[in-house]
Amino acid sequence: MKKLILANPRGFCAGVERAIHVVERAVEKFGTPIYVRHEIVHNQYVVENLKSRGVIFVEELSEVPSNAIVIFSAHGVGDAVYKEAADRGLHTLDATCPLVQKVHSSAKKHYEAGRYIIMIGHIGHAEVEGTLGQLPEGAIAIVRNREDVEKLTVPENRELAYITQTTLSVDEAKDTIAALHERFPNIVGPAAGDLCYATGNRQAAVRELCEKVDFLVVVGSKKSSNSTRLCELGTKCGIPSRLIDSVEDLDFSWFEGVERVGLSSGASAPAILVQGVVDAIKAKFPEVQIEDSITSVENLHFTLPKELV
């Protein structure tokens, strides 16, 4: 290997940074234990680090003791979860990404306007489940791609609207939105979907990186939608690509006959994991040149909940 090229931007987005800071600040202000419903973000390193500081992760609110503090993850939760917490007298802190909250708001506005809502997203993903939970059952249909749109059945004589998961493939979302407009010419929704800035920026950076490299490594969890999309994009661009959780998953045999390797990371992958990969490659290939490929600069930051300021 002669060159290692790092995608920029990569790693934490503003929503992930805020979610982690919510948990860290809650520990500082209120002490432990602090409970978090589901993984705060989709990264095991982050979760284990917070566990070591006294944070307890649970799947259901029934696991949280009365009067305890519970934090809702960056992916958002349904209204029933808020109600259950209130009914049990739990003290809640909301780490939902503001851009996900914007999607929730759009869904409610469309519903109040009498529209049937179609969400482009992955069934079972935490963000999608949280959005579905904003409205009564049956108010939102989920599609993933053009094929799903073609098979979709919608109520007669209802106006239609669409929303999207924030962490989709830009290309796939664009194609699915086009399919919706082809089948339902009067459907309303954002022209580019609700994809967050970080999703678009990281995919643009990987797309540009793939013009310069022979192999792509993406650091991120397989549970992470945006990380998975980055790896898929590399493959789509014709570059052999691997998604790894950390340096422990790195296989140097991948680099046999490879001169230029690209490195990126998902929006929930901490910089320390990327640096671990960089250090390992430098140790294995001492003469390797390292450079940045910068496509944009991000300066967005979200404020913490008022309870933590």
ABEGO torsion letter per residue (X at the ends): XABBBBBOBBEBBAAAAAAAAAAAAAAAAAEOBBBBBEBABBBAAAAAAAAAAGBBBBABAAABBBGBBBBBBAAEBBAAAAAAAAAAGBBBBBABBAAAAAAAAAAAAAAAAGBBBBBBBBBGBAAAAAAAAABBBGABBBBABAAAAAABBBBBGBBBBBBBBAABBAAAAAAAAAAAAAABAABBEBAAEABBAAAAAAAAAAAAAAAABABBBBBEBAABAAAAAAAAAAAAAGBBBBBBABAAABBAAAABGBABBBBBBBAABBAAAAAAAAAAAAAABAABBBBBBBABBBABBBBBBAAAX
